[in-house]
Amino acid sequence: MEIKDYHIIIVDDDPLDANMLAQMAGLTRHRVTSYDDPYRALQSFMKEPADLVVTDLNMPHINGFEMIKKMRGRAPAANFIVITGEKNIRSVIESRGLGVDYIFFKPVRINEFTAAIETMFNRFRYWIDKIKEVESLHCSE
């Protein structure tokens, strides 16, 4: 995978927030798709998992945690960022328990958000490089 070849899905039932987060994520120059309907986001992910999902927690019909659980079942190595307007310990603990990489409270600061995205993808590249290193050792044997 090339350095800017990652796919980010943004999910927020508020179209303005979804658009704002997509614009922020777009500054990292990765491919970004945004949804204001969590079911459409979930359907898209099930067809073609993204490398990163940024999701609001409080959405109608399916909350962010339920969506993450379903997505994890399809793509266990996917990365997740949770965005929420409610500062509470339950959100933090449940996010951690689901293996969420970062949690941000609204309003999201652009520099922190884009730095978190790049940090996650740098870690991802590190592990891809390690896999390639091991594979090259086995191929030369």
N, C-alpha and C positions, 0 to 999 in steps of 0.2 A: 504494500500500500504506500502510495506517495504521501508526502507530508501533509498535503491539503486535500486528501481524498477520503475524508471521514463524513459520515452522514449524521446529522443532528435532527431529532424530531422535537418540536416544541408543542406542548399541550396546555392550553389554558382556556376555560370556557368563556372568558371575557376576550372578545376579539381584539380589543385595543391592547390588552396585556400580551396576548399571543403575538401580535404584530411587533410590539416593542421588544419582547424577548427575542424574536426572530431577527430583528434588526441588530440587536446587540450581539447575538451569536454569529451573525453574518460577518461581523468585523473580524472574526478569526479566519475568514475566507474558506470555511468548510461548507459543504452542501447543507442547507437548512430547509426543512419543511415544517410548516406550522399548521396546527389544527385548533379550532375552537370547539370541536366536538370530540370528546374522549373516545367514543366508540369508533369513529373514523380513524383516529390515531392508532387505536388498538388493531383494527383491521389491517391498516397499512403495515404496521410492525409485524403482524403475523405472516404477511406475505413476504416482506423484505425487512428483516430486523435492522435497526439503525445501530450505530456505534454508541450513541448517546441519546438519552431521552431526558428532556427537561420538562417536568410536569408540575402543575399546580396541584395542591392537595384537595381543596374543597371544590368539587364540581358536581353537578347534578347527575344522578343515576349511577355513576361509578366514580369513586374517589381515586386520588392519585395512588394510594397504597394498594388498592385492589388492582389497578391497572399495572403497577410495577410487578405484583405477584404473577399476573398472567403473562407479562412480557418475560419475566425471569424464566418461566417454564419453557418458553420458546427459545430464548437466547440467554443462557446463564451468565455469559461473559459480558453482557451489555452493561454500560455505565449509566448511572442515573443521578440527576440533580433534582431536588425537590424545592419548589417555591411555594411559600405560604404567607398569608397575611396575618395568621394567628401565631403569636409567640407563646408556645406552651411546651412543657417537658414531654408530653405524650408524643408530639410530632417529632421531636428530636430523638427520643428513644426508639420509636417505631421505625424511623428512617434508618437509624444505625442498625437495627435488627434485620432490616431488609437489604443491607449492604449498599445503601445509598452513599454515593461518593461525597456529596455536599448538600447542605440545606441552606437556603437563603430566605430571609424574611423580607417581605415587601416593605418599602421600595428596594429593589435590587440595585446595587451599585455596579455600574458598568465595568469598571476596572477589576473589581473582585470577581465578577461573573466571567469575564473573558479570560482572566488568569486561571480560574478554576478549570475551564474548558481545556486550555492549553496544557495545564499540569496533567490532567487525566489522559490526554492524548500522548503526551511525552512518556508517561508510565506505560501506556499501551504499546508504543513503539519500542520501548525498552524490552518488554516481554516478547514481542515479535522478533526482535533481534536475537534474543536468547534462544528462541526456538530455531531460528535459522542457523545459529552457531552450532547447536546440538545436531541438527539435521546434517550439516556439512561434515561433522565428525563421523557420523554413521555412514555417510555416502563414501567417504574416503577409506573406510575399513575394508 
